[in-house]
Amino acid sequence: MTRIYLDHSATTPIDPKVFKSMRPYLTAEFGNASSLHTFGQRARAGVEAAREQVASFLGCFPKEVFFTSGATESNNLAILGLVRRARALDAKRKLHVITSSIEHPAVLEVCRELKKEEVEVTYLPVTKAGLVGVDDVKRAIRPETILISIMYVNNEVGTIQPVREIGRLVKEINAGRKKKVDKIFFHTDAVQAANFCDCRADWLGVDLLSFSAHKIYGPKGAGALYVRTGTPLYPLFFGGHQEQELRSGTENVAGIVGFGKAVELLADKRELKRINTNIERLRDKLIKEVLKNIPNAVLNGDPKRRVPGNANFCFKNVEGESILLMLDAEGIAISTGSACSSGSLEPSHVLTAMGISPEVSHGSLRITLGKGNTERDITRLLSVLPGIVERLRKMSPIK
């Protein structure tokens, strides 16, 4: 059986060029990048070359790129690091953070932890299309607001958030604040955006940006946090001098080198446009045929303001997990939502925030395409999905 992979928002396969770049650092160039001898210096050269590649992609200085184990760590470092630095400077200061109700758990769970540190958090609502309102952000800002964290692209429904517009708003408000200590910092989780959207930090107006290698055809276990010069962060790890003493721990040299190569491949704008145009064409065909051929199927998220690879549906009166398992038996891999929440029996917090009832959201599927997918893959999916939904509905006690 030929297997078809349609879960690229969970992870992507490693590009052969990325694997080739990593191979020497898994064999001959095995040195610790902190060592002073030749083995270590060769490893260090690989890390610093990757830092240059990531900096070029983000349009920033190499010293503003900090390597981590992935976006979850980057998000933790951005949010907790900023809050704890502010606390260290003034233990009695009131602090307020703004985020959205549809963030990835790697942001939401961190914000919930802030309650233990006596930080107030505002969770912004979204529209039925899954969009955060810039006016809602503006209304939520208080004199004690220190951080705004809004994801660039939602990981479940693929909606592209108005990050650049929020960046402009933050810049405007900061210009009116007299004291430097009162500055609002702006963070975005750009994990799902890197393959499709402009991630230049100055263009977006962000102070902190998280992303991860394994979403852009790179290896798992490598990520980065962009930190604008002058942004105060407190480290989460202690015991080493790595990453300018902000992120202690021996660097994952091979993973970092692969990350750099994956980012370098994104710099070929002509090739990237060709890939994404094809992905969008396949995605549009999928959406059109599903809505046409499966009764009571609903597309989730904004129909226009979404990344090319995402199609998220709800199928009424059927469990999404059952569809997933039956498709897997046919050799087709999809998801019911975020990979980080796949073990949860709770309805999607993203769909619930968009006003979709828990009963309907339990019938959701996230189908995410990548550069290796073909017309044949979509045709195969469309040949089996309607029948699977029909069979499950006949078995369902809910009519």
C-alpha positions, 0 to 999 in steps of 0.5 A: 500500500502506498502511504499518503502523508497529509499532516504537514502541520504536525511535522514535515519530512526532512528534505534530502538537501537538509539531511545531506548538510547534517550528515557530516556533523553526525559522523566526522564533525562530531565535536562539542561546539564549546570546545577550543580544539579543532573538532570543537571549532569546526562544530562551532563554525557549523552553528554560526553559519546556521545562525547567519542563515536564520538571521538572513531569513528574519532580516536581523543581526546574527546576535539576535538569533538564539537556538533552542530545542524547538518552538515550545522552548522558544515560546517559554523563553520569550514569555517567562523570560520577559516576565521574570526579568521584569520581576527581577528589576521590580518585584512589586510591579504589576504586570499584564500580558495579552494573548489570544484564546486560540494560541498553541498550548505552548503559549496558553499553558505558559500564560496559565503558569503566569498566575503563579507569578501574580501576572494578569493575562487577557485572552482575546476572543476571535471571529467566527473565521478565527481572526484576532481583532486589532481593535480588541488588542488596542482595547485590552492594553493597560498601563501595566501591559508588558507583553502581547503574544499573538500567533502568526498562523493558527496551527489548526485552521491555518488563519493568518493573523494581523500580526503586522497591523498589531506590530504597528499598533504596539509601535504607536503606543510605545512611542507615547510612553515616556518611560523605557520601563513601560515599553510593551514587547510583542511576541509571535509564534511563527511556527506555521508561518515560516513556509508561507509568510514573510517573517522579517522581524522589522516588517512584522514589528515584533520583538520576539519570534519563535519557530521550529525546524521540523515544520520547514522540512528540517530536523526535530529538536531544533528551533530558534527565538529571535530576540530584538536587541534591547529586549530583556530576558531572564534565562530558563536554564542555568549551568552553561555559557551557550547562546550568550548565556541565555540558553545553557546546554550543549548545542545540537550541532547537527540539528542546528546545521539542518535548521540553517539549511532548511531556512536557506531553502526558503530563501529561493523565492521563485522555487518557494512560490512554485511550491506554494502555488501548487500546494494551494491549487491542490488544497483548493481542489480538496476544499471544493470537492469535499464541500460538494460531495459530503453533506453537512461538511463545513470549512473552518477558518477564513476562506481567503486569509489562510495559508496554502497548505491548510484545510480544516473541516467539521463533519456533523454527526461523526467523530473526527478520530474515527475518520482519522483511524479509517483513513489511516487504514487506507494508508492516508495520514491526517489529523484531528487538530494540533499534534500536541493535543492529540491525546486530549478528549476535550473539544478543540479550544480553537474551534470552541473559541470560534463559536463551533459547538463541542458536538460539531467540533468533535467531527473536525479534521485537519488536512495539511499539504506539503511540497511532496503531495501530488494530484494523485494524493488528493484524488485518492483521499477524495475517493475514500473520504465521502464513503467513510463519512457516510458509513460512520454516520449510519453507525452513529446514534446521533442523527 
